[in-house]
Every structure is written in C-alpha cells, then in structure tokens.
Amino acid sequence: MKKIFILICLLFIVGNGVAQTRSATFGLGVNAGVLYPIVQDDQSSGTTFSFKAIYSLGSILIVEPNITFEKYGTPTTDDPELVGLYDGFEGSKVTSYGVDGIIGGGSGSGLRSYLILGIGYYNVQRDIALQDETDVGYSGGVGIGLGITSAMSLDVRGKLYVIPSDGGGSKKSASATVGLNYYFTK
C-alpha cells in the first residue's frame, strides 16, 4: 500500500511539472459545494463553503491554511420504525480551521492534478442536542486545477473528512467543491 501511495505521488509530481509555466508564491481562493454524510442516519446532505490562503513552497508543494463552514441537512428516514424520531432535528453545523498540504497543483495555465492531506480543529454544533464539541480532525482527497490565466485557476476537489468524537466513534463525511484561486506571482 505504501509503495502504491508513493507511486501515485510521483505520477502527480511528474505530470504537474510539465503543466506549470510560472510559480506563484502566494494566492487566495474560495470553494463551495455539497457535503455528504457517511454512515450518519441523523444527518442528510448539506453545503460547504471555504476560504483559503495559498502559499507555494516550491513548484509542487503548497500549504493552504483555511476556514470552512459546513451545514448538514435535516435528517430524514424511510424506515417505518424510525418515522418521527428525528422530528425537530436540524443538521449539525461544522466550522473548521485547518491546514491542507497539497502535492501538485500550483499556478499557471494548463490542467494540473493534485493530492490533498489536511489537519484542523473542527467545531461541531447542534442546537437541539446542545452539542458543541471541538476536536482535531483529518482530511484527504484529490483535486484538479485548470489554469484560466497565469494568475487565476478553476479548482475542483473531492475530500473525505474524519472528525473523532470525545465519546468514541467519529463523524465522517465527503465533499465535492468547485472554486476559484487567484495567485500573486513573483
């Protein structure tokens, strides 16, 4: 498994070295999309919105400090035994402050693929259950960047999130987002 991961990273690095025409040192971005709960009967699909700063440590390694706002949808069920169980429940609200490490990507024209690994503080709130917990969580995923100009790119991402819970277990979700990045070049 470790060898496969290293091979995938190398393929991303080689593929991205050809597509990049200029290296950016700093940028800003915004992403929005859909949030999907994984194995959570008390949540339904919701929305996600994030702001990020982009700092290039080289042509293929990028650090992205970010803030993300997520809102799960109101739970529903088709199980006749559970009808009414979630009446009055709203989906959780999640605010996270984190840092993503990006392997690949970057500014410039052309198509670039990249890997995402992240860590952050996730605050999960649910009013009706009086839930307000902050825990360290993890994320990972893949993305594709399409350079519109040397300073602007379209960003499409898929990420998985795991937020461990204080009482054991974890909150898992996946997101699919689209966004824009603006780079301040050298």
Contacts in CASP RR format, 6 or more apart in sequence:
PFRMAT RR
TARGET T0000
AUTHOR 0000-0000-0000
METHOD contacts of the structure
MODEL  1
MKKIFILICLLFIVGNGVAQTRSATFGLGVNAGVLYPIVQDDQSSGTTFS
FKAIYSLGSILIVEPNITFEKYGTPTTDDPELVGLYDGFEGSKVTSYGVD
GIIGGGSGSGLRSYLILGIGYYNVQRDIALQDETDVGYSGGVGIGLGITS
AMSLDVRGKLYVIPSDGGGSKKSASATVGLNYYFTK
8 115 0 8 1.000
9 103 0 8 1.000
9 115 0 8 1.000
12 60 0 8 1.000
12 103 0 8 1.000
12 104 0 8 1.000
12 113 0 8 1.000
12 114 0 8 1.000
12 115 0 8 1.000
13 60 0 8 1.000
13 103 0 8 1.000
13 104 0 8 1.000
15 112 0 8 1.000
15 113 0 8 1.000
16 59 0 8 1.000
16 60 0 8 1.000
16 104 0 8 1.000
16 105 0 8 1.000
16 106 0 8 1.000
16 112 0 8 1.000
16 113 0 8 1.000
16 114 0 8 1.000
17 59 0 8 1.000
17 60 0 8 1.000
19 108 0 8 1.000
19 109 0 8 1.000
19 110 0 8 1.000
19 111 0 8 1.000
19 112 0 8 1.000
20 59 0 8 1.000
20 105 0 8 1.000
20 106 0 8 1.000
20 107 0 8 1.000
20 108 0 8 1.000
20 112 0 8 1.000
21 108 0 8 1.000
21 109 0 8 1.000
21 110 0 8 1.000
21 150 0 8 1.000
22 107 0 8 1.000
22 108 0 8 1.000
22 150 0 8 1.000
22 185 0 8 1.000
22 186 0 8 1.000
23 56 0 8 1.000
23 58 0 8 1.000
23 59 0 8 1.000
23 106 0 8 1.000
23 107 0 8 1.000
23 185 0 8 1.000
23 186 0 8 1.000
24 54 0 8 1.000
24 56 0 8 1.000
24 106 0 8 1.000
24 107 0 8 1.000
24 108 0 8 1.000
24 151 0 8 1.000
24 183 0 8 1.000
24 184 0 8 1.000
24 185 0 8 1.000
24 186 0 8 1.000
25 55 0 8 1.000
25 56 0 8 1.000
25 184 0 8 1.000
25 185 0 8 1.000
25 186 0 8 1.000
26 53 0 8 1.000
26 54 0 8 1.000
26 55 0 8 1.000
26 56 0 8 1.000
26 183 0 8 1.000
26 184 0 8 1.000
27 53 0 8 1.000
27 54 0 8 1.000
27 55 0 8 1.000
27 107 0 8 1.000
27 181 0 8 1.000
27 182 0 8 1.000
27 183 0 8 1.000
27 184 0 8 1.000
28 51 0 8 1.000
28 52 0 8 1.000
28 53 0 8 1.000
28 54 0 8 1.000
28 181 0 8 1.000
28 182 0 8 1.000
29 51 0 8 1.000
29 52 0 8 1.000
29 53 0 8 1.000
29 54 0 8 1.000
29 155 0 8 1.000
29 179 0 8 1.000
29 180 0 8 1.000
29 181 0 8 1.000
29 182 0 8 1.000
30 49 0 8 1.000
30 50 0 8 1.000
30 51 0 8 1.000
30 52 0 8 1.000
30 179 0 8 1.000
30 180 0 8 1.000
31 48 0 8 1.000
31 49 0 8 1.000
31 50 0 8 1.000
31 52 0 8 1.000
31 155 0 8 1.000
31 157 0 8 1.000
31 177 0 8 1.000
31 178 0 8 1.000
31 179 0 8 1.000
32 47 0 8 1.000
32 48 0 8 1.000
32 49 0 8 1.000
32 50 0 8 1.000
32 177 0 8 1.000
32 178 0 8 1.000
32 179 0 8 1.000
33 47 0 8 1.000
33 48 0 8 1.000
33 49 0 8 1.000
33 175 0 8 1.000
33 176 0 8 1.000
33 177 0 8 1.000
33 178 0 8 1.000
34 45 0 8 1.000
34 46 0 8 1.000
34 47 0 8 1.000
34 48 0 8 1.000
34 175 0 8 1.000
34 176 0 8 1.000
34 177 0 8 1.000
35 45 0 8 1.000
35 46 0 8 1.000
35 47 0 8 1.000
35 48 0 8 1.000
35 70 0 8 1.000
35 71 0 8 1.000
35 72 0 8 1.000
35 173 0 8 1.000
35 174 0 8 1.000
35 175 0 8 1.000
36 45 0 8 1.000
36 46 0 8 1.000
36 173 0 8 1.000
36 174 0 8 1.000
36 175 0 8 1.000
36 176 0 8 1.000
37 43 0 8 1.000
37 44 0 8 1.000
37 45 0 8 1.000
37 72 0 8 1.000
37 171 0 8 1.000
37 172 0 8 1.000
37 173 0 8 1.000
38 160 0 8 1.000
38 172 0 8 1.000
38 173 0 8 1.000
38 174 0 8 1.000
39 172 0 8 1.000
40 72 0 8 1.000
40 171 0 8 1.000
40 172 0 8 1.000
40 173 0 8 1.000
41 75 0 8 1.000
41 77 0 8 1.000
41 82 0 8 1.000
42 75 0 8 1.000
42 86 0 8 1.000
42 89 0 8 1.000
42 91 0 8 1.000
43 72 0 8 1.000
43 73 0 8 1.000
43 75 0 8 1.000
43 91 0 8 1.000
43 92 0 8 1.000
44 72 0 8 1.000
44 73 0 8 1.000
44 74 0 8 1.000
44 75 0 8 1.000
44 76 0 8 1.000
44 91 0 8 1.000
45 72 0 8 1.000
45 73 0 8 1.000
46 70 0 8 1.000
46 71 0 8 1.000
46 72 0 8 1.000
46 73 0 8 1.000
47 70 0 8 1.000
47 71 0 8 1.000
48 68 0 8 1.000
48 69 0 8 1.000
48 70 0 8 1.000
48 71 0 8 1.000
48 175 0 8 1.000
48 177 0 8 1.000
49 68 0 8 1.000
49 69 0 8 1.000
49 70 0 8 1.000
50 66 0 8 1.000
50 67 0 8 1.000
50 68 0 8 1.000
50 69 0 8 1.000
50 177 0 8 1.000
51 66 0 8 1.000
51 67 0 8 1.000
52 64 0 8 1.000
52 65 0 8 1.000
52 66 0 8 1.000
52 67 0 8 1.000
52 100 0 8 1.000
53 64 0 8 1.000
53 65 0 8 1.000
53 66 0 8 1.000
54 62 0 8 1.000
54 63 0 8 1.000
54 64 0 8 1.000
54 106 0 8 1.000
54 181 0 8 1.000
54 183 0 8 1.000
55 62 0 8 1.000
55 63 0 8 1.000
55 64 0 8 1.000
55 65 0 8 1.000
56 62 0 8 1.000
56 106 0 8 1.000
56 107 0 8 1.000
57 63 0 8 1.000
59 106 0 8 1.000
60 103 0 8 1.000
60 104 0 8 1.000
60 105 0 8 1.000
60 106 0 8 1.000
61 101 0 8 1.000
61 102 0 8 1.000
61 103 0 8 1.000
61 104 0 8 1.000
62 101 0 8 1.000
62 102 0 8 1.000
62 104 0 8 1.000
62 105 0 8 1.000
62 106 0 8 1.000
62 114 0 8 1.000
63 99 0 8 1.000
63 100 0 8 1.000
63 101 0 8 1.000
63 102 0 8 1.000
64 99 0 8 1.000
64 100 0 8 1.000
64 101 0 8 1.000
64 102 0 8 1.000
65 98 0 8 1.000
65 99 0 8 1.000
66 96 0 8 1.000
66 97 0 8 1.000
66 98 0 8 1.000
66 99 0 8 1.000
66 100 0 8 1.000
67 95 0 8 1.000
67 96 0 8 1.000
67 97 0 8 1.000
67 98 0 8 1.000
68 94 0 8 1.000
68 95 0 8 1.000
68 96 0 8 1.000
68 98 0 8 1.000
69 93 0 8 1.000
69 94 0 8 1.000
69 95 0 8 1.000
70 93 0 8 1.000
70 94 0 8 1.000
70 95 0 8 1.000
70 96 0 8 1.000
70 173 0 8 1.000
70 175 0 8 1.000
71 91 0 8 1.000
71 92 0 8 1.000
71 93 0 8 1.000
71 94 0 8 1.000
72 91 0 8 1.000
72 92 0 8 1.000
72 93 0 8 1.000
72 94 0 8 1.000
72 173 0 8 1.000
73 90 0 8 1.000
73 91 0 8 1.000
74 86 0 8 1.000
74 88 0 8 1.000
74 89 0 8 1.000
74 90 0 8 1.000
74 91 0 8 1.000
75 86 0 8 1.000
75 89 0 8 1.000
75 91 0 8 1.000
76 86 0 8 1.000
77 83 0 8 1.000
77 84 0 8 1.000
77 85 0 8 1.000
77 86 0 8 1.000
88 128 0 8 1.000
89 126 0 8 1.000
89 128 0 8 1.000
89 129 0 8 1.000
90 126 0 8 1.000
90 127 0 8 1.000
90 128 0 8 1.000
91 126 0 8 1.000
92 124 0 8 1.000
92 125 0 8 1.000
92 126 0 8 1.000
92 131 0 8 1.000
92 171 0 8 1.000
93 124 0 8 1.000
93 125 0 8 1.000
93 126 0 8 1.000
94 122 0 8 1.000
94 123 0 8 1.000
94 124 0 8 1.000
94 125 0 8 1.000
94 163 0 8 1.000
94 171 0 8 1.000
95 122 0 8 1.000
95 123 0 8 1.000
95 125 0 8 1.000
96 120 0 8 1.000
96 121 0 8 1.000
96 122 0 8 1.000
96 123 0 8 1.000
96 137 0 8 1.000
97 120 0 8 1.000
97 121 0 8 1.000
98 118 0 8 1.000
98 119 0 8 1.000
98 120 0 8 1.000
98 121 0 8 1.000
99 118 0 8 1.000
99 119 0 8 1.000
99 120 0 8 1.000
100 116 0 8 1.000
100 117 0 8 1.000
100 118 0 8 1.000
100 139 0 8 1.000
100 140 0 8 1.000
101 116 0 8 1.000
101 117 0 8 1.000
101 118 0 8 1.000
102 114 0 8 1.000
102 115 0 8 1.000
102 116 0 8 1.000
103 114 0 8 1.000
103 115 0 8 1.000
103 117 0 8 1.000
104 112 0 8 1.000
104 113 0 8 1.000
104 114 0 8 1.000
104 115 0 8 1.000
105 112 0 8 1.000
105 113 0 8 1.000
105 114 0 8 1.000
105 145 0 8 1.000
106 112 0 8 1.000
106 114 0 8 1.000
106 145 0 8 1.000
106 153 0 8 1.000
106 183 0 8 1.000
107 147 0 8 1.000
107 150 0 8 1.000
107 151 0 8 1.000
107 153 0 8 1.000
107 181 0 8 1.000
107 183 0 8 1.000
107 185 0 8 1.000
108 147 0 8 1.000
108 149 0 8 1.000
108 150 0 8 1.000
108 151 0 8 1.000
108 153 0 8 1.000
108 183 0 8 1.000
109 147 0 8 1.000
109 148 0 8 1.000
109 149 0 8 1.000
109 150 0 8 1.000
110 146 0 8 1.000
110 147 0 8 1.000
111 144 0 8 1.000
111 145 0 8 1.000
111 146 0 8 1.000
111 147 0 8 1.000
112 144 0 8 1.000
112 145 0 8 1.000
112 146 0 8 1.000
112 147 0 8 1.000
113 142 0 8 1.000
113 143 0 8 1.000
113 144 0 8 1.000
113 145 0 8 1.000
114 142 0 8 1.000
114 143 0 8 1.000
114 144 0 8 1.000
114 145 0 8 1.000
115 140 0 8 1.000
115 141 0 8 1.000
115 142 0 8 1.000
115 143 0 8 1.000
116 139 0 8 1.000
116 140 0 8 1.000
116 141 0 8 1.000
116 142 0 8 1.000
116 143 0 8 1.000
116 157 0 8 1.000
116 158 0 8 1.000
116 159 0 8 1.000
117 139 0 8 1.000
117 140 0 8 1.000
117 141 0 8 1.000
118 138 0 8 1.000
118 139 0 8 1.000
118 140 0 8 1.000
119 136 0 8 1.000
119 137 0 8 1.000
119 138 0 8 1.000
119 139 0 8 1.000
120 136 0 8 1.000
120 137 0 8 1.000
120 138 0 8 1.000
120 139 0 8 1.000
121 134 0 8 1.000
121 135 0 8 1.000
121 136 0 8 1.000
121 137 0 8 1.000
122 134 0 8 1.000
122 135 0 8 1.000
122 136 0 8 1.000
122 137 0 8 1.000
122 161 0 8 1.000
122 163 0 8 1.000
123 132 0 8 1.000
123 133 0 8 1.000
123 134 0 8 1.000
124 131 0 8 1.000
124 132 0 8 1.000
124 133 0 8 1.000
124 134 0 8 1.000
124 135 0 8 1.000
124 163 0 8 1.000
124 171 0 8 1.000
125 131 0 8 1.000
125 132 0 8 1.000
133 165 0 8 1.000
133 166 0 8 1.000
135 163 0 8 1.000
135 164 0 8 1.000
135 165 0 8 1.000
135 166 0 8 1.000
136 164 0 8 1.000
137 161 0 8 1.000
137 162 0 8 1.000
137 163 0 8 1.000
137 164 0 8 1.000
138 161 0 8 1.000
138 162 0 8 1.000
139 159 0 8 1.000
139 160 0 8 1.000
139 161 0 8 1.000
139 162 0 8 1.000
140 159 0 8 1.000
140 160 0 8 1.000
140 161 0 8 1.000
141 157 0 8 1.000
141 158 0 8 1.000
141 159 0 8 1.000
141 160 0 8 1.000
142 157 0 8 1.000
142 158 0 8 1.000
143 155 0 8 1.000
143 156 0 8 1.000
143 157 0 8 1.000
143 158 0 8 1.000
144 155 0 8 1.000
144 156 0 8 1.000
144 157 0 8 1.000
145 153 0 8 1.000
145 154 0 8 1.000
145 155 0 8 1.000
145 156 0 8 1.000
146 153 0 8 1.000
146 154 0 8 1.000
146 156 0 8 1.000
147 153 0 8 1.000
147 154 0 8 1.000
148 154 0 8 1.000
150 183 0 8 1.000
150 185 0 8 1.000
151 182 0 8 1.000
151 183 0 8 1.000
151 184 0 8 1.000
151 185 0 8 1.000
152 180 0 8 1.000
152 181 0 8 1.000
152 182 0 8 1.000
152 183 0 8 1.000
153 180 0 8 1.000
153 181 0 8 1.000
153 183 0 8 1.000
154 178 0 8 1.000
154 179 0 8 1.000
154 180 0 8 1.000
155 177 0 8 1.000
155 178 0 8 1.000
155 179 0 8 1.000
155 180 0 8 1.000
155 181 0 8 1.000
156 177 0 8 1.000
156 178 0 8 1.000
156 179 0 8 1.000
157 175 0 8 1.000
157 176 0 8 1.000
157 177 0 8 1.000
157 178 0 8 1.000
158 174 0 8 1.000
158 175 0 8 1.000
158 176 0 8 1.000
158 177 0 8 1.000
159 174 0 8 1.000
159 175 0 8 1.000
159 177 0 8 1.000
160 172 0 8 1.000
160 173 0 8 1.000
160 174 0 8 1.000
161 171 0 8 1.000
161 172 0 8 1.000
161 173 0 8 1.000
161 174 0 8 1.000
161 175 0 8 1.000
162 170 0 8 1.000
162 171 0 8 1.000
162 172 0 8 1.000
163 170 0 8 1.000
163 171 0 8 1.000
163 172 0 8 1.000
164 170 0 8 1.000
165 171 0 8 1.000
END
